[in-house]
Amino acid sequence: MDAPPLPDDPRDWPADPFALLGVPRSVSEADLKRAYTRLIRKYKPDHAPDEFRRIREAYEAAIEMSRWYRDAPPHAPDVPPPFPAATFSAPEGGASPEPVPGTPRPFVDPVAAAWADAGRGAFADAYAALAAVEREGGDRPDVPLRLYWLLALRPALDADRTRHDWLALALTRAGLGGPAVELYRRELAAAPEALYGPYTALLDHPEAPGAALLALASLRLDAAAAHECWLKIELDLDALARRVRELDEVLWLNHLANVIGRIACRQPSVALQCTPHLGNLKHLELRHPEAFDRIDRDWTLAELWNRSLLVPEPIRRAVAFGWGPGRRGALRAVSEWARAAPAEALRKCDRVNGPQAALLAAFARMLEAHRDEAGPWDEFPPELVRGLVRARLAPALRVLYAQARPEVLQFLLAERIDPNELVAACAVDGEPLVRTFAARVREDGALALVYRAATAFG
C-alpha cells in the first residue's frame, strides 16, 4: 500500500485515523492491518513509544469506524457516514481574507460544523455541539443519527445516555422508517439488548404507519426468536393487536404466520396467541391459501417435534429454529455433531421412522437452502469418481450395502464427494456391481443427510 510518509514531527500527524494510516475509509480490515504493520515496523514501541501509541490508537479507531462505514447501505444520502473527511481551502499566502464591511456573514450550519470537528477527531466537541442543537428543540432527523454514531464509537462521551437512546429517537422521529431501521437491524443482530430499554415502546409510536410497524415487528421477531425472548414476542403481538385497524390485513396475516413458524416448536403457548387474530382473517383464506397452508404445516411439524424423541437432539433444535436468523448457529451445531462421529450420526438417523421422518425431511430442506446460499461447489469429473469408487470401495461393493454404509460415508467425507455426484457418475458405469451400488446410494436418504450436515460449513 503506497501511502505518503508521515511528517517527522508527530504534532503534524493527521488527527483522522484513516489519514494517519494512509488508507481510505472503505478499506478492508486486512488492508488496515497491513497499513498498521507497515507503520509499526518503522515506529517500534521501544524506540518511539509515543508514535507507536498514536498509531495503535488510530488503528483501533479505524477498525471500529470502518466496520460501520463498510457495512453501510450502498445508497442512503440522508444517513451520515461515520465522520466524512472535512476539506478546507486556504487563500494563497495563508492569510484569511478580510470581510467586506456590510457584507452579511455566510450561514454556517452548526450540524455540518460539528460533523467536520468529528472528522478531525474532535469527538467530544462534536458531540457537545450536536447535543446542544438537539436541546434547542429542532426536529432534524440526522442529528440523533450523528449522535448515535459518535456514542457508538466513543461511549464515554455521555455518562447519561447510550447510543441506543439516540437510535430510538431517530426511529421515532422518522416514523419507524428511513436509514435508522437498518442501524436498528444491525443492533438486533448483534445482541438481544436492542429489544429492551428505549426500544420497548417503538410499536406504540402513534405516527408510525402500519407497514412500518409490521416491518419493525418482523425485525424484532427475528431477534427475539433467535435469543428465545418469548415475553418480547408476546408483548409485541399485543402492541400490534391494539393497532390492528391500521395494519394491512395481508401483511398482518404473513406476520402471524412468521410468528408461528419461528416459535411453534419451542414455545407453542406464545404461538397459540396468534389463533384469535387468525380467526379474524379467515376471509383471506381463498385469496391467500399459501399462508394458511404454511401455518397448518408448521403446527403439524410442531406437534411431531414434541413427540419426536428418536430424532437426534441437534437436528431437533435446528428444525425448531425453522427459517429464522438463529438457524445458522443451530445448523453449525449439527454440522459439528455429524463431523465428530459420522457413523454414530448415521446410526441415530436410521432409527427415525414413521411420522417422525418428516422432521428429517424438514431438516434436509434447511440443508438444501443453506447449500444454495453458499453457492456452487467444485464437482469431480465423473471418470475420477468412478475410479475412486473402484479403487477405494472395491471390498464394499461385494458385501451387503447395509454393512458397507459407514465405510461409504467415511469415503465420501474424506474425498468430499456428494452422494448425488457419486450416483450420477456410477449409474452409467459398465460394471453392473457399480451400477447396483449407485442405486443403493441414491435411495439412502440418511447417508446423504449426514454427509451434507457434516460438510455444511466446509
N, C-alpha and C positions, 0 to 999 in steps of 0.2 A: 504494500500500500504506500504510494508515494505521497506523503504529506509534507507540507513545508516544515522546516525545523522550528522548534520553539525558540523565542528570544533568550539570550544569555541571562538576562535578569528575570527571575520568576515573578517579580512585581508586574512585568509587562505581559505575562501569560494571559490568555483569554479566560474570562470567568465562565463562559459557556463550556460545559464539559465536552460536548461534541467537537467544538472548535479546538479545545486543548488537545484532544486525542487525534484531531485531524481527520475526522470521519463525518459523513452525512448523517442526518437524523434517522434516515430509514435503514441504517446499517444493520446487518445481522449480528447476532451475538458472537458468532465465530470471528467475524472481521473486527468487532470491538476488542475481543481478546487479543487478536493479532496486533492491533494498534497499541494496546496496553503493554503487551510483551515487548514490542519494539522500543517503547519509551523507557521501560524499567531496565532494559539492558544498558541503556546509557546512564540513567539516573538511578544508581543502585542505592538501597536503603542505608548501607554502611558508609557510603561516600557522600551522598546527597539526601539526607533524611527528609528535609523539608520539601524538596522537589518530589521525592518519592511519595510523600504523604499527599501532596496536591494531585499527583497522577492517580493514586489509588482512589481518592475521593471522587475525582472526575469519572473514573471507570465505574465505580459503584453507582453513581448518579446516572450515568449514561445507560447502564444496563437496565435500571428501573424505568427510566424515561422511554427508552427505545421499545420496550415491550408494549407500552400503551400506544406509542406512535405507530409501530409496525402493525399492530392488530387493529388499528382504527379502520372504520368503513372506508371503502375506496373513494367515495364522494359524499361528503357531508359538509357543505360550506358553512353551516351555522354551528358546527362543532369546533371549538378552538383546539387545534392540535397542541400537544404539550410544548409550550414555550417556543414558538417560531422565532427564529433569529431576527432581531431588530437591525435594520440597516440605517446608517446615518451618513450624511454627506456634509462635509465642511467646505466653506468657500475657500478659494485659493488664498494662500497667505496665512491661513489658520485663524484669522480673526473673525468674530461674529459680526455681521453687518449691523450697522446702527439702524434702529427702526425709524421710519419716516414719521415726523410729527403729524398727528391727526389720523394716522392710519390705524384702523381697528386691529387689535391683536387677533391672530388667527385662533379659531377654536381648537382646543386640544381635548380630545376625548379622554377622560380620565381612565376609562377601562383599557383603551389601547395603550395609554402611557404606562399603566400598571403592568400590563402584559409584556411590554417591552422591558420593564425592570426585571420581570421573571426570566425573560430571555437572556438577560445579562447575569443571571444568578442571584439577583437581589430578591430572594423569595419572600423574606419577611416584609420588606417594603411593599412588594406587590400584593401580598395577602392583606396587609393593613389597608391599603388603598381600595382594594376591591370590596373588603368588608365594609368600609365607610360608604361606598356607593350603595351597597345593599341596605345599610341602615337608613340612608336618606329616603328610602321608600320607593325606589324605582322598581319596575317590573320587567327589566330586560332578561330574556331567557338565558343569555350567555353568561351572565355574572355568576349565578350559582354553579354553572358548569366549570368556569375557570377556577372558582374557589374549591370545587371538588378536586380538580387536577392538582392544585397546589397541596391540599391536605393528603392526597393520595401519595404524593412524593415526599412531603415533609409533614408528617402527622404532628410533630411538636409545635407547629406554628400556632395552634389554637388548643388551649387546655380545656375549653368548654364544649367544643364541637368536634365531630369527626367528619370524614369525607361523606359518610352516609347521610348526615343531616343535610348537606348541600345537594346531594344527588336526589334525595326525596323531595326537596324543594324544587329542584329543576324539573322533576317528573310532574309534580302537581301544577307548576306554572305552565307547563306545556300541555296540560290536559292528558297526561299519561302517553304522550306521543313524542315524536322528534328524536334527536340523537341521544337523549338521556336514556331511552329504552335500551339501546344497545349497550350502554355502560352498565345499566342495571342487570342485563342478561349476563354480562361478564361477572358481576359481583355474585349473582346467584350461582353461577357455575363454580365460583371459587370457594364459597363457604355458605352454610345454611344461615349464618347470622344475617344475611341480607333479607331473610323472611321476617325479621323482627325489628324492634326499635322503631325508627322513624318511618319504616316502610309498612308498618302494621295496618294503617288506615288508608292505604292508597286506593283500595277498591271502593272506599266511601267518598272519594273525591267527587263533589257534586257536578263539576263542569266537564268531567270526562265523558266522551261519547261511549255508547255501548260497545262498539267494535274495539275501542282501545281498552275498555275494561276486560273484555274476554281475552284479548291478546296478552295483556299483562298477567291475567289469571293463569293463562297457559304456561307462561314462563315460571310463575310461582309454583304451579303444579309439578312441573318437571323437577324443580329443585327439591320441593317438599317430598315428593315420592322417592327421589334418589336418596335422601337423607332420612326417610321414614319419619317425617314430621307430620304425623297424622292429624293432630289438632289443627294445624295451619290449613290443611286441605279442608277440614270441616268448617272452619271459620270463614274461609274464602267462599265456599259454597253458600253459606248463609248470607254473606255480603252480596253475592251475585243474585241470590233469590230475592232479596229485598228490592232489587232494581230490575226485576225480570221484564217489566214493561218497556224498558229502554234497550233490551237486547234483541238482536236479530235471532229469530227462532231457530234457523238452521245452524247458525254459529253456536248457539246455546246447546242445541242437540249434540253437535260434534264435541263440544267441551265436556258434556256429561259422559259421552262415550269414551273420551280420553281418560276421564277420571276412573271409570270402571276398568278400562284396560290397564291402567297403571297400578291399581291397588287392590283389585278384587281378590287376588290370591293372598296377599299379605295382610290386608285389613278389610275384610268384607263388611264389617259393621259400618265403616265410613262410606264404602262404595254403595251400600244399600240406601244411603240418604239421597242418592240420585233418583230412586224409584218414583217418589211422588212427582218430581219435576218431569220425569219422562212420561208419566201418566197424562200430564197436561200438554204433551206434544204428540199424542197418538195420531192426531190428524195429519201429521207429516209422514206417516208410515208408507203410504202409497207412493209419495213423491221421492222419498229418500229411504228406500228399503235397506240400502247398504249399511247405513248407520245402525239400524235396529238389528240387522243380521250380525254385525260386528259385536254388538252388545250381547246378543244371545251366545255367540261363540265364546266370548270372554267369560261369561258366567259359567258356561259348561266347563270350560278349561279350569276355572277356579274351583268348581266342585270336584273335578278329577284331581286337581293339585292337592286338595286337603285329604284325599283318600290314597294318594299315590306314595305309599310308604316304601315301595320297592325301587322307585326311581332314585338314582344316586343324588345325594343332597346338593352337590354343586350344580347339577343340571336343574333340580327343582328350584333353586334360588335364582338361577338365570331366567327360567321361564316366568317366575314370579315378577321379575322386573319388567317383563314384556318388552316393549319397544321404546321405553323411556331412556333418558340420558344415563341412568345408572346401569344400563345393561352392559356397557363396555367393561366395567370393573368385574361384573359377575361373569361375563364371558372369559375374561382373563383368568379368573379363579378356576373355571372349568378347564381351560387350556393347561394350566399348571398341574391340575389334578390328573388329567389324561396323560400328560407328558411324563409325569413322575412314575406312573405304573400303568402303562397302556394295556397290558394283558389283563390286569385286575379290573381296569375300567371296562374293558370289553366284556369280561365275565359278568359284571354288575349290570351292564346294559342288556345282556342276554336274558336276565331274569325278569325284565319288564315285558309284560304281555297283556293281552286283552285291552280293555278301555284305556289302561294307563299308558299304553304305547302312544296315545295321542300326545302326551307330553313330550316324548322323544321326537315326534314329528314336528311339534311346535318349536322345539329347540333346534332341530335340523333347519327349519326355515330361518331362524335367527342367525345360524351359522352362515347360511347361504347369503343372507343380506349383508353380513359382515364381510364376506369374501368379495361381494360385488363392490362394496365401498372401498376395499383395499385395491381394487383394480386387477387387471390380468396378471397371471403368473407365467413364468417360463415353463413351457412344456418340453418334454423329451421327444426326440424323434421316435416314431413307433418301432422302427427296427432296433433301436437301442433298448427300448423297454422289453421287447421280445427276447433280445439277447441276455439281458439281466435276469429275466424270469427263468430262462433255460439254465443259466449258469448258477444262479443263487438258490433257486427253488426246485431244482430237479428232484430231490428226495420228497419234497412236499407234494409234488404233482402225483406221486404214486401211492399216497395214503389217503384215508378219508379226509375230506375237506375240513370237517369239524375238528379233527385233531391238528390240522396244519394252520388253523386260523391265527393263533398267537404268533407263529413264525412268519406268516404272511404279513401281519400287521407290523411286526418289527422290521421286516424288509421294506415295506412301503415307507415307514418313517425314516429309516436310515438313508434311503435313496431319494426321499421327497417326491415320490410318485403318487399322485392322486389315484384312488381306486378307479375313477372314470377313465383316466389315462391308460391304466393297465387293461381295462376291459376293451377300450377302443383299439388298442394295439394288438391284443392277443385274440380277439374274436375272429380275426382273419388269418390266424396262424395256420400253417399247413399241417401241424401236428394235432390230431383230434384231442389228445390229452390236454394240450394247452387251451384249446377252444372250450373244452368242458370246464376247465379251471376258471377261465374268464367268465363263463356263465354263472358259476358259483359266486364269484366276487360281485357280479352285477346284482345278485339277489341279497347280498349281505349288507343290509342297511346299518346294522350296529357297527360293523367294521368301518364303513365309510364315516359314520358319525364320530367314532373315537378318533379316527385319523384326522378329520377336519377340525375337531376340537383341539387336538394336540398341536396342530400346525397353524392354528388361527392367528397367532401372533409371531410367526416366523419360526 
